[in-house]
Every structure is written in structure tokens, then in C-alpha cells.
């Protein structure tokens, strides 16, 4: 009943300059969805909600870590949430919890260990378990003949605490995974230092 958010939002995606130019200037207007088995919110096109600076720092870190020599850039999108699994909403949180219990039961039935979230830091950047749970959510909705979620939205605590005994962290953000590209109403180039001089 309350899963349709009443507004549009600006999302920002860190990528390379060539991809930004392709999306803004070609007939193929969408970014490619992420389909990794460790994606935090499952399959989708990922955006940082209202935070172009975080999108840029993310892509800088990623390219540096991978030795990627392409030029980092940020593209903005106007997003209509549509039917949203919003993980600051109790109904969505309960649905995710129920999907985990169902997944755990399925794995136990066939004698397999659940996937694990892993990483070199407490942030656990490789979210194999979370990805499996979101896949379970979508499968259960399909089996129950419920409408599919078009977007998934969640806050994440990430990075070091800003000061002792606080829940405020240096990289805390809200992430959006767009599952239905029709929810992206348009792309744009952010103003200021994040923009590319010539498109």
C-alpha cells in the first residue's frame, strides 16, 4: 500500500567518461545493469542518491584499485522509484527478513551452506549473502504473483566512524538499484567539477 514513494529523486552513477558520452549522445540511452553475485541490493543499475561527490570518489577508488586507466566521470539520472523495496520501511524490512529465512530453509533442505558476505574490512564489500536474499525476495514475489519491484533503496553505514561512539560514518550513503530501466526518466551531466567539458 505504501511502497510507492511520492517523488522523483536524483541519482548519480560513477563510471568512465566514454560511458557517460555514450549514454548522453547515442540511441542506447541506458547504463548497463550490474549482475554480480555480490551486489549489495541485487541486480540493477546502481546510483548514489543525491550524492555526486560520493559517486565520483567511489569510481576513483575502484579504478585505482583495479589499475583502470580510463578517465572517471559521473552521470546523473532522474529516477521515478515506481514500486520500491524501500529498506527504511518496516514492510520491506520484514519482507527481506522472511526471504532470508526461506532461503536458509532451502539451503538446509539440500545440505548446502549459505553464501557469505565477505571483505577485507568491516564493510564486507562482497555481499554474496545479501545478493542471494534479494534474489529470493524477487523469486517469492513472482511465485506469489505479486508485482515485481522496480527499484530497491537502502541506507548503508560504510567507512570509519566520524568520532568515537557514533553511528555516523565517513561513507554513509543511500544506494538505489534500478531494476526496471523505465524508472529512469532521463540522464544528465552534473554541474561543476564533475562535468565533462566537451560532450
Secondary structure, DSSP 8 states (H G I E B T S, - for coil): ---B-SSEEEEEEEEEHHHHHHHHHSS--S---B--TT-TTSSBEEEEET-HHHHHHHHHHHHHHHT--S-EEEEEEEEE--BEEETTSHHHHHHHHHHHHHHHHHHHHTT-----EE-SSTT--EEHHHHHHHHHHHHHHHHTT----SEEEEEE--SSBSSTT-S-BTT-EEEEEESSGGGEEEEE--SGGGS-S--
